[in-house]
C-alpha cells in the first residue's frame, strides 16, 4: 500500500517537473537552469514561484525572497520529522534536502517509528528522482519546441500552481489570506515594478493570522 501510494505521487511529480522544465525554458532561461535549481533547491512551489517572478520581469533577489517566504513552512516540518531522520549527521543532511510536503506527510501518517522512517525515505528519494528526471525532459523538450504554447505547455504553469494551492484553500483562514494577497497583487500591479506585487501579496498572511485569532475556541464538553 505504501509503495503504491508513493509511486502514484512520484509519477505526478514527474509530470509536474516536466511542465516546470518546459515553462522555465519557454520563459527565457537556459535549459540547465531549471535542472540545477531542481537538484539544489528541490522545492516545486518555490521553483515555480521564482520562475514566475523572473518571467514577469522581477529581479533575482525578489525571486529568492519569494521562494524563502514560501518555504518557511519547512521550519515546523523539520521539527516534526526530526526523530525520523535519526542522529547520523550525514543522514540528517541528506534527509533535510528531501524535506518536502509529501515526504513529511507520508512519515507523519505512520504510527510505527520504523515505518515512518521507511515512508519518509521512500517518498523523498522517489520524488527527488522523478522530479529531476521530469524537469530535465521538460527542459530539453521545451528547448526543442521553442514556444511552450505550441502544445499548451504555457497553461501548465498556472495549472500546477493551482493544483498546489487548491487543497489548502479548503480552510477558511487560508482562503481569506489568499484572497487578500490576490487583491493586493492585482491592485498594485499597474503601479509597481514587476515582481514587487507578488511580494506585497504576502501581506495576505496578516489576514490569515487575524482570522485565526478570531476563530472561537471549542467549548469543553461536559
C-alpha positions as CSV (number, residue, x, y, z in Angstrom):
1,X,0.0,0.0,0.0
2,X,2.8,2.4,1.0
3,X,4.8,1.7,-2.2
4,X,1.8,2.1,-4.4
5,X,0.9,5.5,-2.9
6,X,4.5,6.7,-3.2
7,X,4.6,5.5,-6.8
8,X,1.5,7.5,-7.6
9,X,2.8,10.7,-6.1
10,X,6.2,10.2,-7.8
11,X,4.5,9.8,-11.2
12,X,2.7,13.1,-10.6
13,X,5.9,14.8,-9.6
14,X,7.5,13.7,-12.9
15,X,4.6,15.3,-14.9
16,X,4.7,18.5,-12.9
17,X,8.5,18.6,-13.2
18,X,8.3,18.2,-16.9
19,X,5.9,21.2,-17.0
20,X,8.3,23.2,-14.9
21,X,11.3,22.5,-17.1
22,X,9.4,23.4,-20.3
23,X,7.9,26.6,-18.9
24,X,11.3,27.7,-17.5
25,X,12.9,27.3,-20.9
26,X,9.9,29.0,-22.5
27,X,10.3,31.9,-20.1
28,X,13.8,32.5,-21.5
29,X,16.0,30.5,-19.0
30,X,18.7,28.2,-20.4
31,X,17.9,24.5,-20.2
32,X,20.4,23.8,-17.5
33,X,19.0,26.5,-15.1
34,X,15.8,24.6,-14.1
35,X,17.8,21.4,-13.9
36,X,20.3,23.0,-11.5
37,X,17.5,24.6,-9.5
38,X,15.8,21.3,-9.1
39,X,18.9,19.5,-7.9
40,X,20.0,22.2,-5.4
41,X,16.6,23.6,-4.2
42,X,14.2,20.7,-4.7
43,X,11.1,22.6,-3.8
44,X,8.5,22.7,-6.5
45,X,6.4,25.5,-5.2
46,X,9.4,27.8,-4.7
47,X,10.8,26.9,-8.1
48,X,7.6,27.8,-9.8
49,X,7.3,31.0,-7.8
50,X,10.9,32.0,-8.7
51,X,10.5,31.4,-12.4
52,X,7.1,33.3,-12.3
53,X,8.7,36.3,-10.7
54,X,11.6,36.4,-13.1
55,X,9.4,35.8,-16.1
56,X,7.3,38.7,-15.0
57,X,10.3,40.9,-15.0
58,X,11.2,40.8,-11.3
59,X,14.7,40.7,-10.0
60,X,16.5,37.5,-8.9
61,X,16.6,38.9,-5.4
62,X,12.8,39.2,-5.4
63,X,12.5,35.6,-6.7
64,X,14.8,34.3,-4.0
65,X,12.9,36.2,-1.3
66,X,9.5,35.0,-2.5
67,X,10.8,31.4,-2.5
68,X,12.2,31.7,1.0
69,X,9.0,33.0,2.4
70,X,7.0,30.3,0.6
71,X,9.3,27.6,2.1
72,X,9.1,29.0,5.6
73,X,6.7,26.2,6.3
74,X,9.6,23.8,6.3
75,X,10.7,25.0,9.7
76,X,7.8,23.2,11.5
77,X,8.2,20.3,9.1
78,X,11.8,19.9,10.2
79,X,10.8,19.9,13.9
80,X,8.1,17.3,13.2
81,X,10.3,14.8,11.4
82,X,13.5,15.4,13.4
83,X,13.3,11.9,15.0
84,X,12.6,10.3,11.7
85,X,15.9,11.5,10.3
86,X,17.9,9.9,13.2
87,X,21.1,11.2,14.7
88,X,23.6,10.3,12.0
89,X,24.9,13.7,10.7
90,X,25.1,12.6,7.1
91,X,21.6,11.1,7.2
92,X,20.3,14.3,8.7
93,X,21.9,16.5,6.0
94,X,20.6,14.3,3.1
95,X,17.2,13.9,4.8
96,X,16.9,17.6,5.2
97,X,17.3,18.1,1.5
98,X,14.4,15.6,0.9
99,X,12.2,17.5,3.3
100,X,9.1,18.3,1.2
101,X,5.4,18.3,1.9
102,X,4.9,14.8,0.6
103,X,7.7,13.0,2.4
104,X,6.6,14.8,5.7
105,X,3.0,13.8,5.2
106,X,3.9,10.1,4.5
107,X,6.1,10.0,7.5
108,X,3.6,11.6,9.9
109,X,0.9,9.2,8.7
110,X,2.8,6.2,10.2
111,X,2.4,5.3,13.8
112,X,5.4,3.0,14.0
113,X,8.8,4.8,14.0
114,X,10.4,2.3,11.7
115,X,7.6,2.6,9.1
116,X,7.8,6.4,9.4
117,X,11.5,6.4,8.5
118,X,10.8,4.0,5.6
119,X,8.0,6.1,4.3
120,X,10.0,9.3,4.6
121,X,13.0,8.0,2.7
122,X,11.0,6.0,0.1
123,X,8.9,9.1,-0.7
124,X,11.8,11.6,-0.6
125,X,14.2,9.6,-2.7
126,X,11.5,8.6,-5.2
127,X,10.2,12.1,-5.7
128,X,13.7,13.6,-5.9
129,X,14.5,11.1,-8.8
130,X,11.2,11.5,-10.7
131,X,11.0,15.3,-10.3
132,X,14.6,15.8,-11.6
133,X,14.1,13.5,-14.5
134,X,10.9,15.2,-15.3
135,X,12.5,18.6,-15.2
136,X,15.3,17.5,-17.4
137,X,13.0,16.0,-20.0
138,X,10.7,19.1,-19.9
139,X,13.6,21.5,-20.3
140,X,15.0,19.6,-23.3
141,X,11.6,19.3,-24.9
142,X,10.9,23.0,-24.2
143,X,14.2,23.9,-25.8
144,X,13.4,21.8,-28.9
145,X,9.9,23.2,-29.5
146,X,10.7,26.8,-28.6
147,X,7.3,28.2,-27.9
148,X,5.7,26.3,-25.0
149,X,2.3,27.4,-26.2
150,X,2.6,25.1,-29.2
151,X,1.4,22.1,-27.1
152,X,-0.4,24.1,-24.4
153,X,2.5,23.8,-22.0
154,X,2.1,27.5,-21.2
155,X,-1.1,26.5,-19.4
156,X,0.8,24.0,-17.2
157,X,2.4,26.8,-15.1
158,X,-0.8,28.3,-13.7
159,X,-2.4,24.9,-13.6
160,X,0.4,23.5,-11.5
161,X,0.3,26.4,-9.1
162,X,-3.5,26.0,-8.8
163,X,-3.1,22.3,-8.1
164,X,-0.6,23.1,-5.3
165,X,-2.9,25.7,-3.7
166,X,-6.4,24.2,-4.0
167,X,-6.1,21.7,-1.1
168,X,-5.1,24.5,1.3
169,X,-8.0,26.7,0.2
170,X,-10.5,24.4,1.9
171,X,-9.5,26.2,5.2
172,X,-11.4,29.5,5.6
173,X,-8.5,31.3,7.1
174,X,-6.1,30.3,4.4
175,X,-8.7,31.2,1.8
176,X,-9.1,34.7,3.2
177,X,-5.3,35.1,3.2
178,X,-5.1,34.0,-0.5
179,X,-7.9,36.4,-1.5
180,X,-6.3,39.3,0.3
181,X,-3.0,38.6,-1.3
182,X,-4.5,38.3,-4.7
183,X,-6.4,41.6,-4.3
184,X,-3.2,43.3,-3.2
185,X,-1.2,42.0,-6.2
186,X,-3.9,43.0,-8.7
187,X,-4.3,46.5,-7.3
188,X,-0.6,47.2,-7.1
189,X,0.5,45.6,-10.4
190,X,-0.3,48.7,-12.6
191,X,1.8,51.0,-10.3
192,X,4.8,48.9,-9.2
193,X,7.8,47.2,-10.9
194,X,7.3,43.6,-11.9
195,X,7.8,41.1,-9.1
196,X,7.1,43.6,-6.3
197,X,3.3,43.0,-6.2
198,X,4.0,39.3,-5.7
199,X,6.0,40.1,-2.6
200,X,3.4,42.6,-1.3
201,X,0.8,39.8,-1.7
202,X,2.4,38.2,1.3
203,X,0.7,40.9,3.4
204,X,-2.3,38.5,3.0
205,X,-0.7,36.5,5.8
206,X,-1.9,39.2,8.1
207,X,-5.4,38.3,7.1
208,X,-4.6,34.7,7.8
209,X,-3.4,35.5,11.3
210,X,-6.3,37.8,12.0
211,X,-8.8,35.1,11.0
212,X,-7.1,32.5,13.1
213,X,-7.3,34.8,16.2
214,X,-11.0,35.4,15.6
215,X,-11.9,31.7,15.4
216,X,-13.8,30.8,18.5
217,X,-12.2,28.2,20.7
218,X,-14.3,25.0,21.0
219,X,-16.2,24.8,24.3
220,X,-15.3,22.0,26.6
221,X,-17.6,19.1,26.6
222,X,-19.2,18.2,29.9
